[in-house]
Amino acid sequence: EVQLVESGGGLVQAGGSLRLSCATSGFTFDDYAIGWFRQAPGKEREGVSIISASDGSTYYANSVKGRFTISSDNAKKTVYLQMNSLKPEDTAVYYCAADIPILLIQTMLGDPDGMDYWGKGTLVTVSS
């Protein structure tokens, strides 16, 4: 059974940091790209960042570039999202998702509906 379990969300003041984790199981981690997506109240789900577990290549949405860093620990089959300089507009439920990178990872990040496997999400709230 495929599982993706997010953790690390919470309440933080603007300018603060959080690190999200996505623990995975049930698929060959090294063959997949794992992305972070978010959905704020009343808004569509959007891609935040994605990493290819096979070669470590990464891609970021412009809104988080320079503030967020995605990384993976292939031995632990876990992907992390380090979020610094958080802003109130970063408030959202953050989800991790996985799929085989048939397309370019930046294309995958722009098409959340195309991702095969999803976690249940973790809430990040940034207060002003």
BELRASUL-V628898 format. One record per residue. N is the residue number from 1. SS is DSSP state (~ for helix, > for strand, _ for the rest). PHI is phi in radians with two decimals (999 if undefined). NEAR is the number of other C-alpha atoms within 8 Angstrom. Layout:
# BELRASUL-V628898
n=N ss=SS phi=PHI near=NEAR
n=N ss=SS phi=PHI near=NEAR
This chain:
# BELRASUL-V628898
n=1 ss=_ phi=999 near=4
n=2 ss=_ phi=-1.34 near=8
n=3 ss=> phi=-2.40 near=11
n=4 ss=> phi=-2.25 near=14
n=5 ss=> phi=-2.20 near=12
n=6 ss=> phi=-1.55 near=14
n=7 ss=> phi=-2.67 near=9
n=8 ss=_ phi=1.83 near=9
n=9 ss=_ phi=-1.23 near=11
n=10 ss=> phi=2.86 near=9
n=11 ss=> phi=-1.79 near=8
n=12 ss=> phi=-2.51 near=11
n=13 ss=> phi=-1.37 near=9
n=14 ss=_ phi=-0.96 near=11
n=15 ss=_ phi=1.62 near=8
n=16 ss=_ phi=-1.46 near=9
n=17 ss=_ phi=-2.32 near=10
n=18 ss=> phi=-2.52 near=11
n=19 ss=> phi=-2.14 near=10
n=20 ss=> phi=-1.63 near=12
n=21 ss=> phi=-2.15 near=12
n=22 ss=> phi=-2.26 near=12
n=23 ss=> phi=-1.56 near=12
n=24 ss=> phi=-2.10 near=12
n=25 ss=> phi=-2.80 near=10
n=26 ss=_ phi=1.59 near=7
n=27 ss=_ phi=-2.60 near=6
n=28 ss=_ phi=-1.38 near=6
n=29 ss=~ phi=-0.89 near=10
n=30 ss=~ phi=-1.11 near=7
n=31 ss=~ phi=-1.58 near=9
n=32 ss=> phi=-2.02 near=13
n=33 ss=> phi=-1.82 near=14
n=34 ss=> phi=-2.11 near=13
n=35 ss=> phi=-2.11 near=13
n=36 ss=> phi=-1.88 near=13
n=37 ss=> phi=-2.22 near=15
n=38 ss=> phi=-2.49 near=12
n=39 ss=> phi=-2.43 near=11
n=40 ss=_ phi=-1.57 near=10
n=41 ss=_ phi=-0.97 near=5
n=42 ss=_ phi=1.35 near=4
n=43 ss=_ phi=-2.11 near=6
n=44 ss=_ phi=-1.34 near=6
n=45 ss=_ phi=-1.16 near=9
n=46 ss=> phi=-2.33 near=10
n=47 ss=> phi=-1.37 near=14
n=48 ss=> phi=-1.89 near=13
n=49 ss=> phi=-2.83 near=13
n=50 ss=> phi=-2.57 near=16
n=51 ss=> phi=-2.36 near=15
n=52 ss=> phi=-1.55 near=13
n=53 ss=_ phi=-1.20 near=14
n=54 ss=_ phi=-1.35 near=8
n=55 ss=_ phi=-2.15 near=5
n=56 ss=_ phi=1.35 near=9
n=57 ss=_ phi=-1.17 near=7
n=58 ss=> phi=-2.32 near=10
n=59 ss=> phi=-2.65 near=9
n=60 ss=> phi=-2.26 near=10
n=61 ss=_ phi=-1.19 near=9
n=62 ss=_ phi=-1.02 near=5
n=63 ss=_ phi=-1.17 near=5
n=64 ss=_ phi=-2.08 near=9
n=65 ss=_ phi=-1.04 near=8
n=66 ss=_ phi=1.55 near=5
n=67 ss=_ phi=-1.98 near=9
n=68 ss=> phi=-1.87 near=10
n=69 ss=> phi=-2.33 near=8
n=70 ss=> phi=-1.76 near=12
n=71 ss=> phi=-2.62 near=9
n=72 ss=> phi=-2.38 near=11
n=73 ss=> phi=-2.01 near=8
n=74 ss=_ phi=-1.13 near=9
n=75 ss=_ phi=-1.13 near=5
n=76 ss=_ phi=-1.65 near=6
n=77 ss=_ phi=0.95 near=11
n=78 ss=> phi=-2.29 near=12
n=79 ss=> phi=-2.02 near=12
n=80 ss=> phi=-2.07 near=11
n=81 ss=> phi=-2.30 near=12
n=82 ss=> phi=-1.50 near=11
n=83 ss=> phi=-2.03 near=12
n=84 ss=_ phi=-2.01 near=10
n=85 ss=_ phi=0.86 near=9
n=86 ss=_ phi=-1.14 near=13
n=87 ss=_ phi=-2.12 near=11
n=88 ss=~ phi=-0.95 near=10
n=89 ss=~ phi=-1.28 near=5
n=90 ss=~ phi=-1.45 near=9
n=91 ss=_ phi=-1.06 near=11
n=92 ss=> phi=-3.12 near=11
n=93 ss=> phi=-1.50 near=11
n=94 ss=> phi=-1.80 near=12
n=95 ss=> phi=-2.08 near=13
n=96 ss=> phi=-1.85 near=15
n=97 ss=> phi=-2.53 near=14
n=98 ss=> phi=-2.33 near=12
n=99 ss=> phi=-2.85 near=10
n=100 ss=> phi=-1.25 near=7
n=101 ss=_ phi=-1.36 near=11
n=102 ss=_ phi=-1.24 near=4
n=103 ss=_ phi=-1.70 near=6
n=104 ss=_ phi=-1.06 near=7
n=105 ss=~ phi=-1.13 near=13
n=106 ss=~ phi=-1.16 near=9
n=107 ss=~ phi=-1.20 near=8
n=108 ss=~ phi=-1.08 near=12
n=109 ss=~ phi=-1.12 near=14
n=110 ss=_ phi=-1.48 near=8
n=111 ss=_ phi=-2.32 near=9
n=112 ss=~ phi=-0.96 near=11
n=113 ss=~ phi=-1.14 near=4
n=114 ss=~ phi=-1.49 near=6
n=115 ss=_ phi=-1.33 near=11
n=116 ss=_ phi=-1.40 near=7
n=117 ss=> phi=-2.12 near=10
n=118 ss=> phi=-2.31 near=11
n=119 ss=_ phi=-1.54 near=11
n=120 ss=_ phi=-1.61 near=8
n=121 ss=_ phi=1.70 near=11
n=122 ss=> phi=-2.41 near=12
n=123 ss=> phi=-1.51 near=10
n=124 ss=> phi=-2.04 near=13
n=125 ss=> phi=-2.13 near=12
n=126 ss=> phi=-1.98 near=14
n=127 ss=> phi=-1.60 near=9
n=128 ss=_ phi=-1.59 near=6
